[in-house]
Structure formats: C-alpha cells, structure tokens
Amino acid sequence: MSHKGFSRRTFFGASAAAATALAQFTPSRLLEIPSGMQDVVLDTDTYNEIDDQYAVAYAILSPDKVKVHAVYAAPYLNNRSTSAGDGMEKSYEEIHRILAMLKQPVKDFAFRGSPRFMAGPDQPVKSEAAQDLIKKAMAATERPLYVLTVGAPTNVSSAILMEPKIKERIVVVWLGGATHEWPSAREFNLQQDIHASRVLFDSGVALVQIPTKNVSEHLRTTIPEVERHMKGRSKLGDYLYEQFVDYYKAGAPNRPAMYPWSKVIWDISAVAWLINPQWVPSKLVPSPVLNDDLTYSLRPGRHQIRVATNCSRDPIFFDLFEKLAKT
C-alpha cells in the first residue's frame, strides 16, 4: 500500500503537473500514516551526546524505507560545547565520522547548520542547512520530503520562515518536548530554541511530534545488551559501543557502586516511525500553544499535528542492531 496521493517515483525532477499536485496537499493529507520508501533529510545535533549517531546510521542503513538526501548539523549548547555554534561544528565533524564508517560520501550531503539559535520569533538564521532544505523541499514533486529533526529545530524553522512555501511539501518529524498532558513541556531540544520550537507548533507545517516523557524514553538499552549485539560485529558497532561505555564511565562518579543503569537512545524513534509506524503509534491532536514558562496550553480548534504515544522498544532495537551489524 502506498502513501495516499504520493507515488514511489523519483523524488527530484518529475513533471510540473506532479509538482502542482503536491502543492495542493493540505497538512492533514501530509499527516497521513506513511508507507513504502520515503525521501528524507536528517537534522541532528550529532555530538550533543551519543544517540544521534544511531539515528544517522539507522536512517542510512534502511534504504528500503528511508532514502536520505542530506544530513544537517544542528546547534546545541551544553557541557560538550562552548556555544551553540561550537556545538554545531562538533556535530558537523561527528557527522563526517559516521558517514565515513558508512562509506557515504559527504560532498553535497553533509551541511553546516546555524551558528546560533533564533533571537526572536521572526528572525530566521541563514545557514547552508536551511538553504539546502529549501532547495530540496521546493524540488519535491510527487511525494513530500520528510524532515527528521532530532535536535533544536533552528535550521528547520529558519527554512520555514525564509520560504513558507516549503510547508506545502514537507513533513517535520521532531523529537522534542513532553507529552501534552505533562505539567511541563520542558525538554532539551525544545528549550534550546523556544522561538524555533514555536514555529513548528504555530506555523501550520505538517508536524509529527515525538515527545520524550513516556514515549521515546522507552528506548533504553544497557552495556551488556550493546556489548552482545554491537561489539565485534562491525567497525561502526565498535565505535558506538565504545562511546556508550565512555558515556557510562563519565557519569560513574555520580552513581553508587553497582547502581542499575541504562541509556535512552532517543533519536532512533524518529527513524523508526518512518520504517514501521506501528512501532511508534500516534494520533492526531490540536497543536498546543507553547507558553513562555515552557508549559502547554491546549486550545480546541487549533490546526492538527500528529503526536506519538508510545515506542515498541524491542522490535526497534532488534532492527537497529541487525542493521548495524551489516555495516
């Protein structure tokens, strides 16, 4: 079964009639559950911690469902960066390392993103990533471009503000925020750039939100599990395993001896939703209003977005581990 209204023909360069047909699709049509192979760009703060690397690899290693056209470096600021721009540069370098292990050429494929967060609600930040997203979105013809956004949405929201017409041609799949019933929307990706986050909720772009609390946080794994399923099976698997162990050791002084520990690999949820939407069930709801105090206001009558409600942890990790072993 194919996505309603979208064929599986070549993403770029189809007929003008097909381009016109796609432009007529409403956000509600774009928010239908996808099936088959989809065109994707991935926007990622890859060096922020250790989960984005899995998402990049998972997407590229799933060519029967996900055709990746570009990877964008997103800004971030935490203890692994000195500024948002430094975080973006470190992410860009990490993207190169992952692509090298996947034997994926980086030319015209990996792009630097914004060196800073948005300073206001109508102040997009120009970057290679935002400009390339506009280019690829406007070239989309017979099916939409899925924008897997697993960091602060600065690049994506800037592109929407710079060229609003891309809203007719993209579906943003964003790992960000908490569930709408939670007392606070506070979450790393959302709060890093509140202006960009509001663009996703308010602009009317077709948005698939994958919350963290009680949804993507189910995607936890442990050192024994990654050792069993990744170590010694591939060069990339060894690299990710070593990162996993180093991440554990970095936090070990703050934990009691023999304390049970697992790590959430948040970002693979966005890829998993495209590979098999049944693994990441979702529903249509009115888009929430993001308040200044990082809470949601729920107002009936707002345009709809799709929100994930759960993640089936075991089949997602099985699929990921098997694909990593084949690199």
N, C-alpha and C positions, 0 to 999 in steps of 0.2 A: 504494500500500500504506500503510495507517495503522499507527500505533503499536499493538502488540498490547494489547487491553484498553481503549484510550482512543479515544473518538470525536473528531470535529473540531467538535463543537457548542460553544456559548458556554461560555467559561471560568467565569464567575461566575453563580451563581443557578440552577443546574439543580436537579433533583429531589433530595429527601432520599435516595431509593434509590440515585441515582448517587453521592452523597457517601459513602454507606455502602460502595458497591462500591469506590470509590477507596481508602478507608481500609483495605481488606483487601489492597491490593497490597504485596508484600514488596519490600525493597530490590533483590533480584535481578530482579524484574519491572520495577522502575523503572529499572534499569540496562540494559535492552534498548536497542538502537540506535533512536533516534527517526526518524520520517519525517513529512512533512507539516508543517503550521504548528503551532508550539508557543508556549505562554504563557511569558513571560519577565519577570523583573526583573533589573536590572543593578546590581551593587555595585562601585564603582570609585573608586580614589584618583586622580582625573582630572588633578590638577595636579602629580602626582609627577614626571612627565617629559612625553613627547609622544605616547605610544602609546595611552593610554586614550581620548583624544579620537576616535581612529579607531574604536575598539570601540563607543563610544556611537553614532557616526554609522552605522557598518556595521549595527548591530542595527536601528536605527530605519528605515534605508533598505532593509530586507529584509522587508517586511510579508507577503510570500507564504510566508515560512518562520518569521519571528520576530515575534510580537506583543508589544511592550514595554509593560508596565503601570506601570513605575516605574523611576527611576534613583536610587540611594542613594550618598551621598558617604562614602567610607571614610577612616579616619585614616591618616596616614603621617608619618614623621619622617626628613628628610634635609636636604641643603643648600638645598632650596626651601621649607622650613618651619622654624618655631622650636619647634614642639611637635606632638604628634600631633593635638591639637585645631585648631591653626592650619592644619595640612595638610588636615584635613577641611573647614574653612571655605573654604580656597582651592580645593579640589576642588569644593565646592558652587557657588562662584561660576563656576568654569570650566564646570561642567555647564550652568548658566544660559546662558553664552555660546554653547555648542554647540547647545543646544536652540533658542535664538533664531534661529540661522542655518538650522536645520532647520524653522523655523516650527512648533515643537512647544510648546504651552502648558505652563508649569511648574507651575501650580496642581494640587495633588493628584497630581503626577507626579514632581517632584524633592524629595528629602527629605534633611535633615541626618542624618549618622550619628554614631557615637560620638566624643566629645571626647578619648578616651584608650583605650589598649589594656587588655585584661583584666589584672587584677592577680593572678589566680590561676585554677586550673582550674575552680572552681565559682563564679566571680564575674563573671556577665554584666554588660554595661554597657547600661543602658536608653538608648534613643535613638528619635527619630522613625522612623529607618530600620528598626530592629529591630521596633518595634511595627507598622509598616506591613507588613513582611514576614510577621509572624504573622497579621495580618488577611487579607492576600491568600492566604496559604497555606491558612488554615482555610476560606476561601471557595472554594478549588479543589474541583471536583466530578468532572467526567468525565475529566479528564486532569491530570497533575501540573503544578506550577509549576517551571520551570527557573530556577535562581538563578545567573546568570553572575557569578562572583566573581573579579575581576581585580586585587585588592589584598589587603592584610591582611584576613583573614576575621573581623574583630572583630564587625561588625554581624550577620553571618550566624550565627556560632557563639553570639553572645549570644541571638539569637532562638531557636535550638535549645534552649539551656539554660532560657530563660524559658518556652517552651512546647514540650516534647518531642514533642507530638502532630504537629507540623508535619513530622516525619521521615517520616510516612506519606504526605505529599502533595507533597514537593519533591524535586528532583534538583539537587544543587550541582555546578556545573561550575567548577572552580577552577584558575586559572593560579597554580601555586605549587610550590615545592620542585624538587628534581632527580630524575632517574630513580632508581629504587630500587637499581640496581646501582652507582651512583656512590659514591665514597668518602665524600662529604658530602651531606647534604640541604640545605645552606645555600643560601639564595636570599632575595631581598629581602622578598617577600610573606610567606613562611613565618617568617622570623626576626623580622619586625617584631612579631608577636604569637604567640609559641610556644604559649601556652595555647589561643588560638583555633584555631591550626593543629592541635593535638592533638584538639580537639573534632571536627574534620572526620574525622580518621583513626580515632578511638576510639568515637564516638557511635553508629555504625551507620547514619548518614544515607547515602542513596544519593549516592555521590561519584564524579564524573568528574574525575580529576586530569590536568591538562596540565602536565607538567614543562617546565622551561626548558632544561636541558642536553640537547643532541642532539635536541630536539623542537621547541618553539616558537622556539628560537633560529634555526631555518632561515628565519624570516620577516624577512629582511633586505632593505632597499632602499637606494637611493643618491640623492644630489641630482639627477644627470641624469635618473634614472628618475621621481622625483616631479615634477620640472620638466616632463618630457614628458607625463605622464599626469594632472597635477593643476593646475598653474599655468595660470590663464586660463580654466579650464573651469567654475568655479563660485566663488561667494563663499567657501564653506566650504573648497573645494580650495585657494584662495589663502591662506586663514588657516592651514591645516595645512602648506602648503608653506613659508610664512614662518617658522612655528615650527620646521620641520625645518632650515632654513638657519640660524636663530638658534642652535639646539642644536649644530649643527656648529661655528659660529663660537665658541661659548662654550668648546669643548674644543680649539680650534685651537692655542692657545699651547703645549699639551702634546704636540703632534704634530709630527714633522718635516715640512718643506715637501714637497708632492707625495705625502704618505703616503696609500695607499689607505684609504678609509673607507666604512663602511656602518652603518646603524642598524637594530636589531631593533625591529619593531613587534609586540611580544609579544602584546598583549591581543586582537588580532583572531582569535587561534587559538580562543578560547572561542566566539566567534560563528560562526566557520567550521565548527566541529564540529556545530553545530545546522543550519546551512544545507546542508551536504553532509558527512556523517560519513566519506565515502570520502576526503575531503581531509585528514582528521585521523584516521587509523586508530588503533584502540585495542584493548585486550584486558582480560579480567577477571583480577585477581590478588588474593591476600590483602592486606588493608590492612596497611601497615607500622606498626611502632612507632617513634615519633619520640623519640629519646633526648635527654637534656639537652645533650649535646655536639653536637647537630644532625647526628647520623648516624641511619640507619635500622637497625632490627633486623627481619629477615624471619622471621616465625613461621608455619609452616603451621597451618591450622585457624582462622585469624582470618577474620572476615567479608570478603566480597569488595568491591572497588571496581573501577572501570574506569579504566585508565591509557592515555593517548595515547602512541603510539610514534613518530609522525612527523608532519610537516606538509608538504603538497604546496604549495610556495611559489608557483609560477607561477599556477595557477588561482585561488588565494585572492586574490592581488594583482590579477589581472585583474578578478575580480568586484568587489572593493573599489573599484578605480579607476573602473570603469564606473558604479557607483552614486553615487560622489562627484561625478561629472561631471553628474549629473542633478539635483543639489540647486539 
